[in-house]
Amino acid sequence: MNIKRIAILGAVFGALLLPATFSPAMAQEEEISLPKQDWSFTGPFGSYDKASAQRGFQIYKEVCSSCHSLKLSYYRELEGIGLSEEQIKAVAAEQTFPTIGDDGQPAERPGTPADHFHSPFPNDKAARAANNGALPPDQTLLVNAREGGADYIYALLTGYEDAPAGMKLGDGMNYNKYFPGHQIGMAAPLSDDRVEYADGTKATLKQEARDVATFLAYMSNPELETRKRLGLRILLFLAALTCVTYAVKRQIWSDVHH
Amino acid sequence: MVGLHKSEFKNPVINWIDTRLPLFTMMAKEYGVFPTPKNFNYFWNFGALAMVNLVIMIVTGIFLAMNYDPNTGNAFESVERIMRDVNYGWLLRYVHANGASMFFIVVYIHIFRGLYYGSYKKPRELLWMIGVVILLLMMATGFMGYVLPWGQMSYWGATVITNLFSAIPVVGDSIVTLLWGGFSVDNPTLNRFFSLHYLLPFVIVGVVFLHIVALHITGSNNPLGIEPKDKQDTLPFHPYYTIKDSVGICVYLMVFAVLVFFAPGFFGDPANWTPANPLVTPAAIVPEWYFLPFYAILRAVPDKLGGVLMMFGAIAVLFVLPWLDTSPVRSAKFRPIYRLLFWLLVICCFVLGAVGAHHPNGIWVILGRIGTAYYFLHFLVLLPLLGKFEKPLPLPESISKAVMPVAAE
């Protein structure tokens, strides 16, 4: 009896200990805690705030895209944030892509919705050369690739401050509260009224950061809405199936003493 | 034994086939009337769940392989193409990636169930050892599968783990070169890992077949750990356990679905969403969660070869477990001290898992060493001694006597 109690206590203690021991970001030596934002796309019923994502796309186009590529996603994926086919065609056609002309010589053609997003630099080396040696990461999967996801993007974009007294920044580096190591090559990209929103929303820094984080969250997980909707239907089906199966099991076992 | 099989099936087509190749008779014998102890609890579902999981992995894997490109220049992009271009490609990939985690959850529970109820004891030693072989094959397959998306953690995980073999004296470096197909983890490595990742699951299928054949020779263990004596103690596998397994499968699928549809990145590492870059080392190289306890044991020893030996030793002790445990009583239900040790071992494995997830400094080094020492102490010292000193509780006369006490007579 006594031993059983000890064992149970031990197991409970272990279970309580678990989340506390596994969860801390394994990577960082210094723990940077990100303020949690309220996003429309979290939770089992979550979906993207399309207006916000469209504003975010405007920021990507006017600000981010001068350095950051979005090369794993396609123009056609803009459909998911509510752009019409015509709008997407127009966006794609703004860029030219290399092709081979009818005469067999290198030529250029306008982009189509089936093209990957046009990259600002031909390759990583060119990107580094133009950015003081730093490589602006591709933004397609950025939200998935960073601990904290959209919260991290928001925190980073709003986390620029003056370096604390006594900290010496490297040449051309900027201080950011939330960047690992706090020294970031990118200068604060957003500020109040950095863009003029097409839909008339007031472009505060926080609004801009929120919108672009929403857009990038969509770009990282364009399947999210389909996935969650399908998931709910499958779970409902499985719940019903579980009940029926369990009832049948009870029925079959009803004549067995066990 | 030459001669046609005398089939009892009435359907002429089935009878014709069964006479020449008695598959139907075999299935009826092994899965129809197969006498199964009637006192299984739901922990006995996990073998069937592992089987279902293996099938899911193979099916999704085959379709993923149709769209995947094992070339270092294209691998990461081809995975993203699967996510964006292939119809329901995201579903295939998330089922496969989370399926690996589900597989290890299911199999670890299956193994600990065996530990608790003494399922490895005579006459099931070989059945158990074949199971350990399956675990090893699963680990190799899981490791190589994680390399395929060619993200940062794929690359650096592959580098760290393959480098372990360089600790082997004399031939170590040659083995590593052979594994890599060159002098660093590169395109040849990815190619051979892809090939092996496709091959090993079918090897697993073969070994699982042996596991099941061995099981059907000895019959299943049960929560009481005593052999069934007569018909009173058993039930035909169908419909009693086909339906009970079905309940388990439904619940398992629900857990699986929550993971796939609502938290597909739960077990993943964000670093693997960045393409592999041999020039940039991630802040921390952490293996998949199912390797963490072994990773902790590896790092608990300050000597490379020693660490590698201990890590493989952690699995090797499982091979000889049937002879390390000297108690004739199987089920922990009747072994009060073993029951306590079992739970301590469970806690020990969780602690080691947590250690594996953290940078090896401060308290984690100490915990890692204590955990490692205790793990081996449990198998190599405590279990052999316990059989001699522990006084087991009286065993019930039979399974049916235990479940149907006096009143039912």
Interface residues (C-beta under 8 A of the other chain):
Chain A: I3 K4 I6 A7 G10 A11 F13 G14 L17 L18 T21 F22 P24 M26 A27 Q28 E29 P44 L72 S73 Y74 E77 P137 T140 L141 N144 A145 R146 E147 P180 S220 P222 E223 R227 K228 L230 G231 L232 I234 L235 L238 A239 L241 T242 T245 Y246 V248 K249 I252 W253 V256 H257 H258
Chain B: K38 N39 E77 E80 M83 R84 W90 L91 Y94 L235 P239 Y240 I243 K244 S246 V247 C250 V251 L253 M254 A257 V258 V260 F261 F262 P264 G265 P270 A271 W273 T274 P282 A283 A284 V286 P336 I337 R339 L340 F342 W343 L344 V346 I347 F350 V351 G353 A354 A357 H358 H359 S400 V403 M404 A408
